[in-house]
């Protein structure tokens, strides 16, 4: 996206500066290719900007996103790439009508080339050398001793998540080496692991739940899919709150408690259902709402005999069962780290960049965008929303601020 808009802006200049896209992998866009199980969840159908996470200024984050609103991004993919975005009703996500992630990657690459960007694949960038005097070029240092001169450089290297897509944190290291303020990085939107024998037997069960955590007195919640895995827990609801668990583990302090409401019934609703159950067995009421194996686990954890008629359930047992159904602590013990993380938390502080152009406030001619910046959103296309908006701003900023060659 940075190369597309850099090339588009460069074409308005005379003479038009060259836009060169350097890509470490042999094909590019591998994060796009694995998105949505190979379908590519390009964008959310609606975006709540308060759901983004940053240790920087939330106002700066929102201003950056507002520079290319969701409705305009949708129009770009529909009209300029012809992807005909289609809403998946149950998830609220937008996918290309073809349901092929490759069409998204190939469409973006084709447009960049059509607009004049030159692409070089299999290029390993080892560092950047800033200009030593006004009017001199940046030097982009490549493996093998080669270097390329450029008047402007856009770092669009991603973070540390899913390293098998070609990410190794190069941009983060370069930004830090050039003196930028960095917020500690951590894996975000990653599955949680557990050493819980009762839960291990539930591997493969999936359902919709609500998770809740309290951080600094504030309640944070996520509702969505939940999956028991052989290692622990995954699914959108888990991924969306996983950064809280990860950060508490890395901080070495108190373990972040996350509780589960297993159905759409809260504590009051379960209390009412159990009181009104009459001669129906408690186990029957629970099994009607949940998968069999999960229902058995909940009854066991609450120390309740499922064959007890609801009308004969003692108060103490009812309290335990209601708590297990509506606010059971999730017994997580760890996480799957960057290998399975959807995104990287932390990164370059947003105060280090101009929110309109994404240019470094410390290094004129250097622009940064995407996952290497200190911001990420929940599952559902939010992180592509961020990538597209910041990439566009950085590309345009690089081409319009300088009259020379721009390297993305």
C-alpha positions in Angstrom: 0.0 0.0 0.0 2.9 2.4 0.7 4.4 1.7 -2.7 1.0 2.2 -4.4 0.4 5.6 -3.0 4.1 6.6 -3.3 4.0 5.8 -7.0 0.7 7.5 -7.5 2.0 10.7 -5.9 5.4 10.5 -7.6 3.7 10.4 -11.0 2.4 13.9 -10.4 6.0 15.2 -10.3 8.3 16.1 -13.1 10.6 14.3 -13.4 8.8 11.5 -11.6 11.0 10.0 -8.9 11.4 6.2 -8.9 9.6 4.1 -6.3 11.4 0.9 -5.5 9.7 -1.8 -3.4 12.2 -4.1 -1.6 10.7 -7.4 -0.3 12.6 -9.9 1.8 10.6 -12.9 0.6 10.3 -14.3 -2.9 6.7 -13.4 -3.4 5.6 -10.9 -0.7 2.3 -10.4 1.2 2.5 -13.7 3.0 0.6 -12.3 6.0 -2.2 -11.5 3.6 -2.1 -15.0 2.2 -2.7 -16.7 5.5 -5.4 -14.3 6.7 -8.9 -15.6 7.2 -7.8 -19.2 6.6 -6.6 -18.2 3.1 -9.7 -16.1 2.4 -8.3 -12.8 3.7 -10.5 -10.8 6.0 -9.6 -7.5 4.3 -11.5 -5.2 6.7 -14.2 -5.1 9.4 -17.7 -4.0 8.2 -17.7 -1.5 11.0 -14.8 -0.2 13.1 -14.9 0.8 16.8 -11.6 2.7 17.0 -11.7 2.5 20.8 -10.9 -1.2 20.5 -7.3 -0.5 19.4 -4.5 -1.1 22.0 -1.6 1.3 22.4 0.7 2.6 25.0 1.0 5.8 23.0 -1.6 8.5 22.7 -5.1 7.0 21.7 -5.9 10.4 20.1 -2.9 10.1 17.8 -3.9 6.6 16.9 -7.5 7.6 16.1 -6.4 10.6 14.0 -4.1 8.4 11.9 -7.0 6.0 11.3 -9.4 8.8 10.4 -7.0 10.0 7.7 -8.4 7.1 5.5 -11.8 6.1 6.9 -13.2 2.6 6.6 -15.8 3.6 4.0 -13.0 5.0 1.7 -10.9 1.9 2.2 -13.8 -0.3 1.2 -14.3 1.8 -1.9 -10.6 1.4 -2.8 -10.7 -2.4 -2.7 -14.0 -2.5 -4.6 -13.3 0.1 -7.3 -9.5 0.1 -7.8 -8.9 -3.6 -7.2 -12.3 -4.9 -8.2 -12.5 -7.3 -5.3 -16.2 -6.7 -4.6 -16.0 -7.0 -0.8 -18.6 -9.2 0.7 -20.0 -9.2 4.2 -19.9 -12.4 6.3 -23.0 -11.7 8.4 -22.2 -13.9 11.4 -18.8 -12.4 11.9 -19.2 -8.9 10.5 -16.0 -9.3 8.4 -15.4 -8.3 4.8 -13.9 -10.8 2.4 -13.2 -10.6 -1.4 -16.1 -12.2 -3.2 -13.7 -14.8 -4.7 -12.7 -15.8 -1.1 -9.1 -16.0 -2.3 -6.4 -14.2 -0.3 -4.1 -14.5 -3.3 -6.4 -12.2 -5.3 -5.9 -9.5 -2.6 -2.1 -9.8 -2.6 -1.8 -10.1 -6.4 -4.2 -7.2 -6.9 -2.1 -4.9 -4.7 1.1 -5.9 -6.3 -0.3 -5.5 -9.8 -1.6 -2.0 -9.0 1.8 -0.9 -7.5 3.5 -2.1 -10.7 0.9 -0.5 -12.9 1.5 2.8 -11.2 5.2 2.5 -11.9 6.7 1.0 -8.7 9.7 -1.2 -9.4 9.8 -4.4 -7.3 12.8 -6.5 -6.2 12.1 -9.7 -4.2 14.5 -11.8 -2.1 16.2 -8.6 -0.8 17.5 -8.7 2.7 17.9 -5.2 4.2 20.6 -5.2 6.9 20.4 -1.5 8.0 19.9 2.1 7.1 22.6 4.8 7.0 21.0 8.3 7.4 22.3 11.3 5.3 25.4 12.9 6.8 24.6 16.2 5.3 21.6 18.1 3.8 20.9 17.0 0.3 22.6 13.6 0.6 20.7 10.3 0.2 19.8 7.6 2.7 21.8 4.4 2.1 19.8 1.2 2.3 22.3 -1.5 3.2 21.6 -4.9 1.7 23.1 -8.4 2.4 26.2 -9.0 0.4 27.5 -5.4 0.7 25.2 -3.8 -1.9 23.5 -0.5 -1.0 20.9 1.7 -2.6 20.6 5.5 -2.3 17.2 7.0 -1.7 15.9 10.5 -0.8 13.1 8.9 1.3 12.7 5.5 2.9 9.5 3.9 4.1 9.9 1.1 6.7 6.9 -1.3 6.2 8.6 -4.4 7.6 5.9 -5.7 10.0 6.8 -6.8 13.5 7.7 -10.1 15.0 4.5 -12.1 14.6 4.3 -15.3 12.5 8.0 -15.3 11.6 7.6 -17.9 8.9 6.0 -15.2 6.8 9.4 -13.5 6.6 9.2 -11.1 9.5 12.2 -10.8 11.8 11.9 -7.4 13.4 14.3 -5.6 11.1 12.3 -2.4 11.0 12.0 -2.4 14.8 15.8 -2.8 15.2 16.5 -0.1 12.6 14.1 2.3 14.2 15.6 1.7 17.7 19.2 2.0 16.3 18.3 5.5 14.9 17.2 6.7 18.4 13.4 6.3 18.3 11.5 5.8 21.5 10.3 2.2 21.6 7.6 0.6 23.7 8.4 -2.9 24.8 7.1 -5.5 22.2 5.1 -8.6 23.0 3.0 -11.2 21.2 -0.6 -10.1 20.8 -3.7 -12.0 19.5 -2.0 -15.3 20.4 -3.5 -18.5 21.8 -3.2 -19.2 25.5 -1.8 -22.4 26.9 -2.8 -24.3 30.1 -1.9 -27.2 32.3 -5.5 -28.1 33.2 -6.2 -31.8 33.0 -10.0 -31.3 33.0 -9.8 -28.9 30.1 -7.4 -31.0 28.1 -10.1 -33.6 27.6 -12.2 -30.9 25.9 -9.9 -30.3 22.9 -11.9 -29.7 19.8 -15.0 -28.2 21.5 -15.9 -24.8 20.1 -18.6 -22.4 21.2 -19.4 -18.7 21.6 -18.5 -17.3 25.0 -17.8 -14.0 26.8 -14.5 -13.4 28.5 -13.8 -10.7 31.1 -10.7 -9.3 32.7 -10.2 -6.3 35.0 -7.2 -4.2 34.5 -6.5 -1.2 36.8 -10.1 -1.2 37.9 -11.4 -1.2 34.4 -13.5 -4.1 32.9 -12.4 -5.4 29.5 -14.4 -8.0 27.7 -14.6 -9.9 24.5 -17.4 -12.0 23.1 -16.9 -14.5 20.3 -15.7 -17.9 19.3 -13.8 -20.0 21.8 -11.9 -23.2 21.0 -10.4 -25.8 23.4 -7.1 -26.9 21.9 -4.7 -29.7 22.9 -2.5 -26.9 24.3 -5.1 -24.6 25.8 -7.4 -22.1 24.4 -7.9 -20.2 21.1 -10.6 -18.5 19.1 -11.4 -14.8 18.6 -12.5 -14.1 22.2 -9.3 -15.6 23.6 -7.1 -13.8 21.1 -8.7 -10.5 21.7 -7.8 -10.6 25.5 -4.6 -12.6 25.2 -2.4 -9.5 25.4 -3.5 -8.9 29.0 -2.3 -12.4 30.0 0.9 -12.1 28.0 1.8 -8.7 29.5 1.1 -9.9 33.1 3.4 -12.9 32.5 6.1 -10.7 31.0 5.8 -8.2 33.9 6.4 -11.0 36.4 3.6 -9.7 38.7 0.2 -11.0 39.5 -1.3 -13.4 37.0 -4.0 -11.7 35.0 -7.4 -13.3 35.8 -9.7 -13.9 32.9 -13.2 -15.3 33.6 -15.5 -17.1 31.2 -19.3 -16.8 30.8 -20.0 -20.0 28.9 -23.4 -19.1 27.5 -25.4 -15.9 26.7 -27.0 -16.2 30.2 -25.4 -14.2 33.0 -25.4 -15.0 36.7 -28.9 -13.6 37.3 -30.3 -15.5 34.3 -28.8 -18.8 35.4 -30.0 -18.2 39.0 -33.5 -17.8 37.7 -33.3 -20.8 35.4 -32.1 -23.1 38.2 -34.8 -21.8 40.6 -37.5 -22.4 38.0 -36.2 -25.8 37.1 -38.5 -27.8 39.3 -38.0 -31.5 39.0 -35.7 -31.2 36.0 -32.2 -32.5 36.8 -29.6 -29.8 37.2 -27.4 -31.7 34.7 -30.1 -31.7 32.1 -30.5 -27.9 32.4 -26.7 -27.4 31.9 -26.5 -29.9 29.0 -29.3 -28.2 27.2 -27.1 -25.1 27.0 -23.6 -26.5 26.5 -21.8 -29.4 24.8 -21.9 -32.6 26.8 -18.2 -32.8 27.8 -18.1 -29.1 28.7 -21.3 -29.5 30.8 -19.8 -32.4 32.7 -16.6 -30.4 33.4 -18.6 -27.5 34.8 -20.7 -29.7 37.0 -17.6 -31.4 38.3 -15.7 -28.1 38.9 -18.8 -26.8 40.9 -19.0 -30.1 42.8 -22.6 -30.5 41.9 -24.3 -33.8 41.2 -26.0 -33.4 37.9 -28.8 -35.9 38.9 -30.1 -33.5 41.6 -33.5 -32.1 40.8 -33.2 -28.3 40.4 -35.8 -27.7 43.2 -33.6 -29.7 45.6 -30.3 -28.0 44.8 -29.0 -26.4 48.0 -28.1 -22.7 48.0 -24.4 -23.2 48.4 -24.3 -25.6 45.5 -26.4 -23.3 43.3 -24.0 -20.4 44.0 -21.0 -22.5 43.0 -22.8 -23.7 39.8 -23.9 -20.2 38.8 -20.4 -18.9 39.3 -18.9 -21.8 37.2 -21.4 -21.1 34.4 -21.1 -17.3 34.4 -17.6 -16.4 35.7 -15.3 -19.4 35.8 -11.6 -18.4 36.0 -9.8 -19.5 32.8 -6.8 -21.6 34.1 -4.3 -20.3 31.5 -0.6 -20.8 32.3 1.2 -19.4 29.3 0.8 -18.5 25.6 2.0 -19.6 22.2 4.1 -16.5 21.6 5.1 -14.8 18.3 4.9 -18.1 16.4 1.1 -18.0 16.6 0.5 -14.3 17.4 -1.6 -12.5 14.8 0.3 -9.2 15.5 3.0 -7.6 17.6 2.1 -5.3 20.5 4.3 -2.4 21.3 6.8 -0.9 18.9 7.7 2.6 17.8 6.0 5.2 19.9 3.3 7.1 17.9 4.8 10.3 19.3 7.9 9.6 17.2 6.0 10.1 13.9 4.0 12.9 12.2 0.4 11.5 12.2 -0.4 13.1 8.8 2.6 11.8 6.9 4.1 9.0 9.1 7.5 10.8 8.8 9.9 10.3 11.7 10.2 13.4 13.9 13.8 12.4 14.6 14.9 11.5 11.1 13.6 13.6 8.2 13.1 11.4 5.1 12.3 8.3 7.1 8.7 7.1 7.2 7.2 4.2 9.2 3.9 2.3 9.0 2.0 -0.8 9.9 2.7 -3.4 12.6 6.1 -2.0 13.7 4.2 1.0 15.2 2.7 0.9 18.7 -0.9 -0.1 17.9 -3.0 -3.1 17.2 -6.7 -3.9 17.0 -8.9 -6.9 17.7 -9.5 -9.9 15.4 -11.7 -9.1 12.4 -9.8 -7.0 9.9 -8.8 -4.2 12.3 -5.1 -4.7 11.8 -5.4 -4.6 8.0 -7.4 -1.3 8.5 -4.3 0.0 10.4 -1.9 -1.4 7.8 -3.7 0.1 4.9 -4.2 3.5 6.5 -0.6 3.9 7.7 0.8 2.5 4.5 -1.1 4.9 2.4 -0.1 7.9 4.6 3.6 6.9 4.6 3.7 6.4 0.8 2.0 9.7 0.1 4.2 11.4 2.7 7.4 10.1 1.3 6.6 11.0 -2.3 5.2 14.5 -1.6 7.8 15.6 1.0 10.8 14.9 -1.2 11.5 15.2 -4.9 13.9 12.3 -5.1 13.6 8.5 -5.2 11.5 6.8 -2.5 12.3 3.3 -1.4 9.6 1.2 0.4 
